[in-house]
Amino acid sequence: MKSLKTIIILSIVVSGCVSNPVARPNGFMRIGMPEKTYSPIQMEGCPFSSSLNSSAKILYKDSANCWIDIVYPTLLSTIQLTYKPVENNLQELFMDAQKLAYKHTVKATGMREQVFAYDSSRVYGMYYEMSGASATTTQFYATDSAQHFLRGVLYHYSTPNPDSLAPVTSFMREEMLEFISNLYWTGEQS
């Protein structure tokens, strides 16, 4: 009798420990955003300056032409900057920048444009935000309308999944707006 009770108790315990597996959705790693500490920086050999996040790294792709990557290694994101001097070609530079921005609307589900003007630093331009699975989510161009033209593009080095990239995209858009709002021209290109 005692062995029968033991067998019944053991079978209840063993069968109670077995549970059916539950399917769970794939998850994504939590992304830690860098602190927002900025310091002024002069771009070597380039006629513009701004402030940058202390976690950003500057890579000079072509310092003779002021092609610069501002890299955020922990976020796998880069802001590519391209500088061009204005030489009676401002309209052409505007058209090129707009064409390059609109080129990404094929994959994007929407686009928002915002004009910006900082009279005190003579910085004027257009800021673009794309939504959806576009290769780039944010772009801008800035000029003083006389000598300087700067274009910036944000790239994420990962699959364009808007849901999982949303926190990074939001952070990087704030970084770009910080860069634009502190942008100023420093003179002639050396």
Residue frames as qw, qx, qy, qz and C-alpha x, y, z in Angstrom:
[[0.000, 0.886, 0.464, 0.000, 0.00, 0.00, 0.00],
 [0.316, -0.788, 0.108, 0.517, 2.82, 2.30, 0.88],
 [0.395, -0.163, 0.596, 0.680, 4.51, 1.64, -2.43],
 [0.223, 0.628, 0.669, 0.329, 1.26, 2.31, -4.29],
 [0.126, -0.942, -0.222, 0.220, 0.96, 5.74, -2.58],
 [0.405, -0.576, 0.360, 0.613, 4.57, 6.48, -3.42],
 [0.380, 0.182, 0.693, 0.586, 4.05, 5.56, -7.06],
 [0.101, 0.816, 0.547, 0.157, 0.91, 7.73, -7.30],
 [0.245, -0.896, -0.028, 0.370, 2.64, 10.72, -5.64],
 [0.432, -0.368, 0.509, 0.647, 5.71, 10.36, -7.85],
 [0.336, 0.408, 0.692, 0.492, 3.59, 10.13, -11.02],
 [0.001, -0.924, -0.382, 0.021, 1.67, 13.28, -10.03],
 [0.340, -0.780, 0.188, 0.491, 4.89, 15.17, -9.27],
 [0.436, -0.141, 0.627, 0.630, 6.59, 14.06, -12.52],
 [0.250, 0.581, 0.662, 0.401, 3.55, 14.76, -14.69],
 [0.115, -0.934, -0.288, 0.176, 3.03, 18.13, -12.99],
 [0.395, -0.625, 0.291, 0.607, 6.60, 19.22, -13.82],
 [0.387, 0.161, 0.653, 0.630, 6.14, 18.71, -17.54],
 [0.258, 0.699, 0.264, -0.612, 4.78, 21.78, -19.27],
 [0.646, 0.590, 0.407, 0.264, 3.97, 22.40, -22.87],
 [0.427, -0.138, 0.140, 0.882, 6.42, 24.77, -24.58],
 [0.196, 0.858, 0.354, -0.318, 5.09, 28.23, -25.29],
 [0.570, 0.441, 0.269, 0.639, 6.06, 29.93, -28.54],
 [0.223, -0.788, -0.147, 0.554, 7.48, 33.38, -27.90],
 [0.513, 0.851, 0.060, 0.092, 8.11, 36.11, -30.48],
 [0.710, 0.204, -0.119, 0.664, 11.66, 36.96, -31.46],
 [0.308, -0.899, -0.165, 0.264, 13.04, 39.75, -29.30],
 [0.500, 0.708, -0.132, 0.481, 15.61, 42.45, -29.92],
 [0.596, -0.165, -0.383, 0.686, 18.50, 43.48, -27.76],
 [0.162, -0.937, -0.244, 0.190, 18.05, 46.64, -25.72],
 [0.570, 0.494, -0.001, 0.657, 20.17, 49.41, -27.20],
 [0.434, -0.676, -0.247, 0.542, 21.90, 51.71, -24.73],
 [0.339, 0.870, 0.142, 0.327, 22.01, 55.28, -26.04],
 [0.549, 0.125, -0.262, 0.783, 25.12, 57.38, -25.46],
 [0.207, -0.690, -0.390, 0.574, 24.94, 60.28, -23.05],
 [0.336, 0.832, 0.285, 0.338, 24.15, 63.66, -24.58],
 [0.428, -0.736, 0.090, 0.517, 27.36, 65.50, -23.82],
 [0.605, 0.720, 0.189, 0.282, 28.49, 67.85, -26.56],
 [0.438, -0.616, 0.145, 0.638, 31.63, 69.80, -27.21],
 [0.430, 0.838, -0.102, -0.321, 32.51, 72.27, -29.97],
 [0.742, -0.125, 0.518, 0.408, 34.68, 70.85, -32.72],
 [0.274, 0.742, -0.317, -0.524, 36.49, 72.34, -35.69],
 [0.920, 0.279, 0.268, 0.057, 36.56, 70.05, -38.72],
 [0.513, -0.464, 0.418, 0.589, 40.18, 69.87, -39.90],
 [0.225, -0.106, 0.593, 0.766, 40.70, 71.76, -43.14],
 [0.023, 0.572, 0.748, 0.335, 37.00, 72.45, -43.56],
 [0.010, 0.278, -0.032, 0.960, 35.24, 75.82, -43.44],
 [0.605, -0.498, -0.245, -0.571, 32.59, 74.80, -40.92],
 [0.119, 0.175, -0.814, 0.541, 32.30, 73.88, -37.27],
 [0.649, -0.441, -0.321, -0.530, 29.64, 72.60, -34.91],
 [0.410, -0.459, 0.670, -0.416, 29.30, 70.62, -31.72],
 [0.666, 0.120, -0.702, -0.221, 29.45, 66.84, -31.49],
 [0.866, -0.448, 0.002, -0.224, 28.50, 64.17, -29.01],
 [0.244, -0.710, 0.659, -0.039, 31.52, 62.95, -27.04],
 [0.750, -0.056, 0.659, -0.015, 30.77, 59.35, -28.12],
 [0.719, 0.684, 0.101, -0.073, 31.00, 60.22, -31.83],
 [0.619, -0.324, 0.436, 0.567, 34.16, 59.56, -33.82],
 [0.406, 0.810, -0.099, -0.411, 35.22, 61.63, -36.82],
 [0.716, -0.001, 0.556, 0.422, 36.59, 59.88, -39.90],
 [0.203, 0.710, -0.238, -0.630, 37.98, 62.05, -42.69],
 [0.816, 0.321, 0.476, 0.061, 37.06, 60.19, -45.89],
 [0.565, 0.478, 0.225, 0.633, 38.50, 62.84, -48.22],
 [0.334, -0.677, -0.259, 0.603, 39.85, 65.77, -46.24],
 [0.229, -0.067, 0.359, 0.902, 40.74, 67.71, -49.41],
 [0.227, -0.360, -0.549, -0.720, 37.02, 67.87, -50.25],
 [0.313, -0.175, 0.497, -0.790, 35.68, 67.85, -46.66],
 [0.764, -0.137, -0.493, -0.393, 33.94, 64.49, -46.92],
 [0.082, -0.358, 0.737, -0.568, 33.54, 63.41, -43.33],
 [0.637, -0.335, -0.661, -0.213, 31.83, 60.55, -41.50],
 [0.317, -0.450, 0.502, -0.667, 30.63, 61.15, -37.96],
 [0.605, -0.024, -0.788, -0.110, 30.47, 57.61, -36.61],
 [0.600, -0.437, 0.359, -0.566, 28.49, 56.39, -33.60],
 [0.311, 0.299, -0.900, -0.060, 30.12, 52.96, -33.15],
 [0.199, 0.056, 0.868, -0.451, 27.82, 51.69, -30.39],
 [0.552, 0.454, 0.367, -0.596, 24.73, 52.46, -32.50],
 [0.516, 0.131, 0.712, 0.458, 26.13, 51.28, -35.86],
 [0.285, 0.879, 0.383, -0.009, 25.10, 54.64, -37.31],
 [0.487, -0.132, 0.204, 0.839, 26.96, 57.27, -39.31],
 [0.255, 0.892, 0.214, -0.306, 26.24, 60.81, -40.40],
 [0.646, 0.151, 0.355, 0.658, 27.99, 61.39, -43.72],
 [0.033, 0.868, 0.091, -0.487, 28.88, 65.02, -44.41],
 [0.615, 0.319, 0.398, 0.601, 29.74, 66.33, -47.86],
 [0.077, -0.779, -0.078, 0.618, 30.93, 69.91, -48.28],
 [0.548, 0.445, 0.424, 0.568, 30.98, 71.80, -51.57],
 [0.140, -0.377, -0.051, 0.914, 31.93, 75.41, -52.16],
 [0.415, 0.765, 0.460, -0.174, 29.30, 77.55, -53.86],
 [0.286, -0.307, 0.434, 0.798, 30.68, 78.79, -57.19],
 [0.414, 0.260, -0.223, -0.843, 27.69, 80.29, -59.00],
 [0.433, -0.006, -0.849, -0.303, 26.06, 76.84, -58.76],
 [0.280, -0.072, 0.656, -0.697, 23.78, 77.15, -55.74],
 [0.750, 0.168, -0.005, -0.640, 20.66, 76.15, -57.70],
 [0.700, 0.294, -0.641, -0.113, 22.44, 73.03, -59.00],
 [0.154, 0.212, -0.832, 0.490, 23.56, 72.10, -55.46],
 [0.525, 0.020, 0.407, -0.747, 19.96, 72.51, -54.20],
 [0.801, 0.243, -0.255, -0.484, 18.61, 70.33, -56.99],
 [0.533, 0.298, -0.784, 0.111, 21.22, 67.59, -56.40],
 [0.079, -0.138, 0.766, -0.622, 20.51, 67.52, -52.66],
 [0.645, 0.121, 0.249, -0.712, 16.75, 67.36, -53.24],
 [0.751, 0.293, -0.497, -0.320, 17.14, 64.60, -55.87],
 [0.362, 0.247, -0.851, 0.290, 19.23, 62.54, -53.49],
 [0.314, -0.029, 0.633, -0.707, 16.67, 62.99, -50.72],
 [0.728, 0.228, 0.062, -0.644, 13.72, 62.10, -52.94],
 [0.501, 0.350, -0.771, -0.178, 15.57, 59.09, -54.32],
 [0.065, 0.078, -0.916, 0.387, 14.85, 57.33, -50.99],
 [0.549, 0.077, 0.270, -0.788, 11.10, 57.86, -51.15],
 [0.612, 0.150, -0.674, -0.386, 10.80, 54.67, -53.25],
 [0.507, -0.111, -0.825, 0.225, 11.18, 52.55, -50.08],
 [0.012, 0.033, 0.505, -0.863, 9.93, 55.15, -47.61],
 [0.029, -0.590, -0.806, -0.036, 6.29, 55.28, -46.54],
 [0.039, -0.955, -0.294, -0.027, 6.43, 59.03, -46.01],
 [0.556, 0.175, -0.080, 0.809, 8.64, 62.10, -45.99],
 [0.206, -0.916, -0.298, 0.171, 8.62, 65.27, -43.92],
 [0.512, 0.424, -0.008, 0.747, 10.48, 68.40, -44.97],
 [0.353, -0.859, -0.274, 0.250, 11.36, 71.24, -42.64],
 [0.403, 0.728, -0.086, 0.548, 13.04, 74.51, -43.56],
 [0.609, -0.632, -0.219, 0.426, 15.52, 75.90, -41.04],
 [0.335, 0.755, -0.027, 0.563, 17.16, 79.32, -40.79],
 [0.617, -0.601, -0.195, 0.469, 19.71, 80.51, -38.24],
 [0.303, 0.916, 0.063, 0.254, 20.32, 84.13, -39.22],
 [0.392, -0.871, 0.292, 0.054, 22.97, 84.79, -36.56],
 [0.581, -0.383, 0.640, 0.325, 25.26, 82.09, -38.01],
 [0.430, 0.535, -0.394, -0.611, 24.07, 82.49, -41.64],
 [0.113, -0.066, 0.986, 0.102, 22.95, 78.84, -41.80],
 [0.642, 0.260, 0.077, -0.717, 19.90, 78.11, -43.93],
 [0.131, 0.226, -0.920, -0.291, 18.61, 74.87, -45.35],
 [0.787, -0.084, -0.240, -0.562, 16.23, 71.96, -45.46],
 [0.261, -0.280, 0.878, -0.287, 15.85, 68.96, -43.15],
 [0.697, 0.053, -0.495, -0.517, 14.23, 65.71, -44.40],
 [0.428, -0.211, 0.810, -0.341, 12.81, 62.83, -42.36],
 [0.569, 0.094, -0.664, -0.476, 11.79, 59.62, -44.10],
 [0.648, -0.210, 0.573, -0.456, 9.59, 56.97, -42.49],
 [0.943, 0.256, -0.008, -0.212, 9.47, 53.30, -43.38],
 [0.878, -0.200, 0.315, 0.300, 12.20, 50.93, -44.56],
 [0.455, 0.875, -0.131, 0.101, 14.36, 53.49, -46.34],
 [0.801, 0.157, -0.260, 0.516, 18.16, 53.14, -46.51],
 [0.245, 0.125, -0.303, 0.912, 18.45, 56.57, -44.96],
 [0.187, -0.680, -0.696, 0.136, 15.98, 58.01, -42.49],
 [0.146, -0.916, -0.160, 0.338, 17.24, 61.59, -42.24],
 [0.602, 0.278, 0.207, 0.720, 19.04, 64.07, -44.48],
 [0.057, -0.908, -0.198, 0.366, 19.75, 67.79, -44.55],
 [0.582, 0.384, 0.100, 0.710, 21.50, 70.45, -46.51],
 [0.283, -0.847, -0.197, 0.403, 22.77, 73.75, -45.17],
 [0.544, 0.437, 0.185, 0.692, 24.19, 76.81, -46.88],
 [0.187, -0.557, -0.207, 0.782, 25.02, 80.46, -46.36],
 [0.507, 0.767, 0.385, -0.082, 23.74, 81.12, -49.91],
 [0.201, 0.933, -0.258, -0.149, 27.06, 82.66, -50.94],
 [0.163, 0.675, -0.719, 0.000, 30.11, 80.43, -50.32],
 [0.141, -0.252, 0.928, -0.236, 29.25, 77.23, -48.45],
 [0.797, -0.027, -0.251, -0.549, 27.05, 74.17, -49.03],
 [0.101, -0.296, 0.912, -0.266, 26.98, 71.19, -46.67],
 [0.773, -0.087, -0.373, -0.505, 24.91, 68.03, -47.06],
 [0.217, -0.327, 0.842, -0.371, 24.40, 65.43, -44.31],
 [0.762, -0.027, -0.476, -0.437, 22.89, 61.94, -44.51],
 [0.531, -0.403, 0.641, -0.380, 22.18, 59.47, -41.72],
 [0.707, 0.193, -0.638, -0.236, 22.88, 55.78, -42.36],
 [0.738, -0.405, 0.462, -0.280, 22.30, 52.81, -40.07],
 [0.311, 0.447, -0.820, -0.174, 24.57, 49.85, -40.73],
 [0.314, 0.074, 0.907, -0.272, 21.92, 47.22, -40.15],
 [0.051, 0.409, 0.822, 0.392, 18.80, 45.91, -41.87],
 [0.173, -0.174, 0.016, -0.969, 16.29, 48.77, -42.20],
 [0.337, -0.490, -0.804, -0.019, 13.64, 47.54, -39.75],
 [0.088, -0.600, -0.016, -0.795, 11.84, 50.73, -38.68],
 [0.713, -0.616, -0.213, -0.260, 10.37, 49.22, -35.51],
 [0.848, -0.332, -0.145, 0.387, 13.61, 47.94, -34.01],
 [0.512, 0.212, 0.000, 0.833, 15.61, 50.98, -35.22],
 [0.149, -0.849, -0.352, -0.364, 13.08, 53.53, -33.90],
 [0.542, -0.797, -0.068, 0.259, 15.01, 54.40, -30.69],
 [0.610, -0.195, 0.292, 0.710, 18.30, 54.73, -32.60],
 [0.263, 0.552, 0.454, 0.648, 16.67, 56.76, -35.38],
 [0.274, -0.907, -0.291, -0.134, 15.07, 59.10, -32.84],
 [0.608, -0.641, 0.085, 0.460, 18.38, 59.58, -31.02],
 [0.545, 0.010, 0.400, 0.737, 20.31, 60.16, -34.26],
 [0.127, 0.754, 0.430, 0.480, 17.74, 62.68, -35.52],
 [0.395, -0.906, -0.113, 0.098, 18.26, 64.66, -32.32],
 [0.647, -0.375, 0.271, 0.606, 22.02, 64.45, -32.92],
 [0.416, 0.388, 0.457, 0.684, 21.61, 65.83, -36.44],
 [0.096, -0.893, -0.327, -0.295, 19.39, 68.66, -35.24],
 [0.565, -0.748, 0.038, 0.346, 21.97, 69.48, -32.54],
 [0.602, -0.064, 0.380, 0.699, 24.70, 69.53, -35.22],
 [0.229, 0.631, 0.457, 0.584, 22.62, 71.79, -37.50],
 [0.266, -0.922, -0.263, -0.102, 21.63, 74.22, -34.73],
 [0.532, -0.736, 0.188, 0.374, 25.29, 74.69, -33.73],
 [0.718, 0.301, 0.342, 0.527, 26.70, 74.78, -37.27],
 [0.053, 0.939, -0.018, -0.340, 28.63, 77.85, -38.32],
 [0.753, 0.583, -0.014, 0.306, 30.97, 78.78, -41.17],
 [0.631, -0.629, 0.082, 0.447, 34.60, 79.44, -40.35],
 [0.014, 0.758, -0.367, -0.539, 35.92, 80.94, -43.59],
 [0.606, 0.555, -0.459, -0.337, 37.55, 79.68, -46.70],
 [0.996, -0.063, 0.062, 0.026, 38.37, 76.02, -47.25],
 [0.232, -0.789, 0.530, 0.207, 42.09, 75.43, -46.68]]
